[in-house]
């Protein structure tokens, strides 16, 4: 980036607060007290993000008499659940392309279950009066290079072949720019029904309130430190107490699992986002964003962007940063060099918005696994269930994961537990320094692919054959 360009783009960041826009809200609820002393329950949920909150709530919906406790190391929704883009997708497989490549024999079932899961999220939002700006707008995958448009056409044809194209529409450049106008857009694929936009932190806070109303006991600022068998049940140690329970649902995702053998299956990747000031009516008209869909471009290193309820633009993605050693640390949540890069890309996409300022710039860790969609299982003779590895598409899929964990703990065979996706696991990541070297080489190769018409080099082709194809 030229020095003049750097100044022009970074000026837009001068007043940006280094905190999540979603969490910077005066309506943020007060935390529940920490656990002190001993607790007993039927089900202990560890983790107060979407995965844990849905698990606790659905457990009470299935059996209101079940005694449920949830412990959270900080505050409900403070991590990935309060920092994401607010795209709530029906897909359980991190997009249909990933699902088709990994589970072609059950993709129709996975899509059906995903659509049902999204409907159930919408129903729960209404049932519990959760004010989270839920909008069933859909999402458009945007092509900004000719090869990306060709890939979208191929994907649409493959979807049609499997009977999965209903509700989707291919858009040429003119049709797309009637929805949202950018000089970089060459066309897109619109999923009209399969994605909703929402305020992610308000969803987490609303789920927390619903859990409390249903009788779930929530302890915040209560990290779970150790998990061990205790007679016919389990014991979980916390800083000031202990929980004795029949069953445990682990919903810690990016944080190190209390089942240590699971730790090599996920690594943390840091994702970053910007939020603009509210756009004026004139600014909105200049980009013609007609139907408030979420958007994401089709590059390997992609951007995602959407409108908030008060007409700000969230602009995130592109850089996916893996820290050496796979540590989750607060210092990684803020990365000015990525903010500058994102600002440049924003104004390249929307030159009509020159002069717009960013009010917030933030980052956070997501848990990724080698197949880019969640995996599931049990430990301690079926008394502990877990779900992890959502790879950034967990806003919707985490509710499905909650159902799977509860199915596994019940010991019952269901349409979910019969899935190959649920019965199998991804390949684990290698130890350092091999993990960091592999991620770095993959990122370099993906950038080369984006710059060379989508052509994948030998490294990427090898990763594809191993089932380790990767995008940011």
Buried (B, 14 or more C-beta within 10 A) or exposed (E): EEEEEEEBBBEBBEEBEBBBBBBBBEEBBEBBEBBEEEBEBBBBBBBBBBBBBBBBBBBBBEBEEBBBBBBBBEBBBBBBBBBBBBBBBBBBBBBBBBBBBBBEEBBEBBBBBBBEBBEBBBEBBEEBEBEBBBBBBBBBBBBBBEBBBBBBBEBBEBBEEBEBBEBBBBBEBEEBBEBBBBEBBBBBBBBBBBBBBBBBBBBBBBBBBBBBEBEBBBBBBBBBEEBEEBEEBBBBBBEEBBBBBBBBBBBBBBBBBBBEEBBBBBBBBBBBBBBBBBBEEEBBEBBEBEBBBBBBBBBBBBBBBBBBBEBBBBBBBBBBBBBEEBEBEEEBBBBEEBBBBBBBBBBEBBEBBEEBEBBBBBBBBBBBBBBBBBBBBBBBEEBBBBBBBBBBBBBBBBBBBBBBBBBBBBEEEBEBBEBEBBEEBBEBBEEEEEBBEBBEBBBEBBBBBBEEEBEBBEBBEEBEEEEBBBBB
